[in-house]
Amino acid sequence: DVGLMICGHVRMGYRKPNFRDLAADQSRYQRWLMRNETKAFYTPVFAEDLRQGSQYLLQAAGLGRLRPNTLVLGFKNDWRDGDMMNVETYINMIHDAFDFQYGAVILRLKEGLDVSHIQGQDELLSSQEKSGAKDVIVSMDTSKDSDCDSSKLSSKTTSLQNSPAAQKDDEDGKATTQPLLKKGKKSPTVPLNSSDQRLLEASQQFQQKQGKGTVDVWWLFDDGGLTLLIPYLLTNKKRWKECKIRVFIGGKINRIDHDRRAMATLLSKFRIDFSDINVLGDINTKPKKEHVAAFEEMVEPYRLKEDNM
């Protein structure tokens, strides 16, 4: 289950890019990924718009056979009231992924995914990069030594990385360690409102161990198995090992048991552990007229008119 993940960053603009800043940001963001234990490569590109930048990444990302085959996008929450051109760009990016033989995954959280507007994120990141100096600890060793007089005090300076050894000496009664000086000031903590606090917590929820739960998989048609592969890989991780897979499939009312057994046989063949299989027998039932009318009204602004062709 080891693959290549690339975090693409599309920088949009018509001006000549500043490659010096680009190189500095690339190193900075790559270290941020490493600190957050994210096994990925940060890859920025310059383009006139988001779609053009995504096309660059889809074509050039990877090396030889070691290439990504899935495009992961965040859900566009403002697709109904946002700029029409941005919505069209978002949809065309998904079509481009299919044209380049990529799979497409849309990641959606109730709180959203964008935390860039939260104050203090960039400042904290830059302060961590600039503060190369470590906290200085002065340790006074009062232990007796055969080569020196016990009345003499030997001092040594250690960094925080060496402090566990100093603590061990303190536990043995050989040395006492006392912090006398700290270099670097902590950045001021900016209080967050309730919505930003929930957003920040939601953005970190996948980095925590998940309790007992269920991963629902809606496999309504054969898409090559990607819909089942991702939950299977998730449940193999230690953070998700307590979660069970529950599969929803389409079928007919008069053969629900047959469809359930057929799906169970298929999952067992691929050694995919599951907790339950639910067959949606009414999936082929025609929707009500009022529901069709509501859908038509919702998508009407996005229909392609002959006058616009």
N, C-alpha and C positions, 0 to 999 in steps of 0.2 A: 504493500500500500504506500510506496514511496513514489512521488511524482514531482513534477516541476510546477511551481506556482510563481507567477509573475504579477506583481502589483503595478499596473500601468497607471501613469500620471500624464494626462494630456494637458499641456500648457498651451492655451489658445492666445493668439495675437498675430498681428500683421507686421510687427516690428522685428528687427533682427534680434535673435535671441542672445542673451548674455551667457556664453558657454562657461564662463568662470563661475557664475552663480549656480549654473546647472550642475557642475561637477561638485561644488560644495554641498548643494542640497542632496545630491545622490548619495554622497557618503554619510550625510547626517541622517537621512531617512532610512538608509540601510542599517545603520547602527540602532535606530529606533525599533526596527523589525526584530533585530537580534535580541534586544533587551526585553521585548515582549514575547520572546520565544516563538516567533512566527517564521516558519521555514519558507521564505519567499525571497525573491529578488525584486528590488525597486527599479523600475524602468520608466524614465520620463521621455516624452517626445514633444516636439513643437509642431503645431498644426494650426490652420486657420479656424477650424471648428472641431467640435467633439467627435463627430462622425469620421472626419478625415484622420484624426489622431488614432481612433480605434482601428481604422483600416490599416494604418501603419503597424500597429501592434499585432493585429491578427496575421499579417503577412510576414513580419520579421522576427517575431518572438520565438525563442528557442534555438536549438542548434542540432541540425540533422534530425535524427529520429526522436531526440529528446525535445519534444515540442508540446506545448499545451494543446488540448483538444476541446476545452470547455471554456466558454465566456460567462463570467459571473457578473451580474449587474444588480444594482440596488433598485428597488421598486420606485417608480416615479409617482410620488404621492400627489403632486399637483397637476396630474394629467388632464383633469377636467377644467381647471381654472387657470392653468399656466399659459405661457406663450405657445401658440400653435406651432411655430417653427421648431421650438425645443421638443415638443411632443413628436413631431415628424422625425426629427433627428434621432430621438430615442428608439422609435419603432424601426427606422432604417438600420440602426446598429444591430438590432436583433436579426433582421433579414440578411445583413452582411455576414453575420456569424454563420448562418445556415449556408450562405453561398460559398464560404470558405471551408465548409465541412466541419464546422464546430458545433458542439452542443451548447445550449443556452440555459442558464440557471438564473432565475430572478429571486433575489433575497429580499424578503420583506419583514420588517419588524413594526410592531404597533407604534413604538415611539419614534421610529425612523433610524437612519444610519449616520447622518451628517452631524458630526460634533465639532466641525471646524469653527463655528461661530461662538463656541464657549470661550470666554475670556480666560487667559492663563495657559491655554494648551500650547500655543506657539512659544510663549515666554518660558514656560517650563522646559520645553524641548531645547530651546537655545541655551538656557542657563545650564542644563546638564552637559551640553557640548563645550561651553566656554569654561566651566569650572573644572579645569584639569587638576587643580591642586586638591589634595585630599586633606581630611581633618588631621591635624598634627596632635599627637599625644606624647607627652613627656613622661617617661617611666623612670622612677627612682629606685635603683636596686640597692637594698640594704643588706643583702645576704653576705655571709662570710665567705671569703675566698682564700685559698691557701697561698695564692701568689700575691695578694695585696692585703693591706691593712683593713680590718673590719670597720674602722672609723671613717674610711673614705667612702664617698658616695659616687657611684658611677651612673651617669645619665645617658640615656639613649633616646633617639627620636624614631618613632615608628608610625606607619600609616595605619589607616583603619583595616587594611587587609591583613596586617600583622597583629592586630589587636587580640584575636583569639589566643595567640601564644602568650601574650601578656596576661590575659585573663587566667590562663592555665597556671602561670607562675604565681599569680595572686592566690589561686586556690591552694597551691602547695605551700603558701606562706613564705615564698622566697622574694617576692617583689610586690610592691603596691603601685598601681597605675592610676593616675589622676589626669583627666583632660584639663590642660591649661589654656589651650589656644585652638580656635577653630577658624580656618580660612574659608571665606566664601559666606555670603549671607543668603538666607533662605528667601525665596521669592514670596512676596505677600500673597496670602491666600484670599482669593476673591470668592465671596459667598455666592452660591448658585441658587437660582429660584427652583421651585419644585419641578417644573417641566424639564429644565436642563439637567437637574439631578437625576430624574428618571431616565432621561436620554443617555446620560453618561453611564449609569448603571446597566442599561440595556445593551450598550455597545460592548460591555465587558462580560456579559452573561455567558458567552460561549467559552470564556477562558476559565470558568469555574466548573467544578464537578457537578454534574446533573444528578438529581435524585431519581427516585423511582418515577417513571413516566412512560409515555407512549409516543412513538414516532409514527404518525399517520401518513401512509403512502397512498395517494390516489392514482392508481395505474388504470386509467380509463381506456388506453389504447397502447399498442406495442410501439414504444419509442426507441427500441434498441436496448433497453435495460438500464439506462442512466438513472431513471426515476427510482429504481430499486437499488442500484449500486451505491449511490451516495448514502442513503440511510444505513445500508449494510456496513459500509466503511466507518460510519460514525459510531455505530454500536460496538465496533471492535476496539474503539479507543477506551482507555480507562475512565475518562470523564463521562462516557455515555454507556458504560457497560451495564448499568442497572435499568436502562430503557429498553422497552420491547417494541417490536415492529408490528403494526397493525395495517393490513392491506385492504383497500377498497377497490373493487373491480366492477365493471359493468357486466350485465347479463340479462337473462330473460326470467320472467316470473315463474314459468313452468319448468325451469331447469336450474334452479338456484343451487340445489345440492350437487348437481353434476358439475357446474362451474366452480363451486367451492373445492370439490375434490380434485378437479383438474389443476386449479391454481396451487393447491397444497402439494400436489405431485411435482409441479414445476419448481416450486421453491425448495422442496426437499432435494431435488436433483442438483440444484446449485448450492446446496448446504446453507441456505439462508434461514436462520431461525426466526420464527414469527409467533405471535401470541394469538392472533385471530384473523380471519378473512371474512369480510362483509361483502356480499354480492348486492349491487344496486339493481334490483329487478325492474324499477320504473325509470331507468335512465333513458329509454327510448320513447317514453311518454311525451306527447307534444305539450309544450308549455301553454299556459292560459293566455287568452287574448290580451288581457291587461298587462301581463308580464312582457309579452312581445312588444306592445305599444310603448312601455316604459324603456325597453332596450333600444327601440328605434329612435326614440326621442333623445336618449343619452348619446348615441353614436352619430346622430345626424350632423353635428358640426364637423365631423371628421371624414365624412363621405366625400369622395372625389366627384366633383361636378364636371359636366361636359364643358362648361364655360371656362373652367380652370385648366383644362387639358391643352 
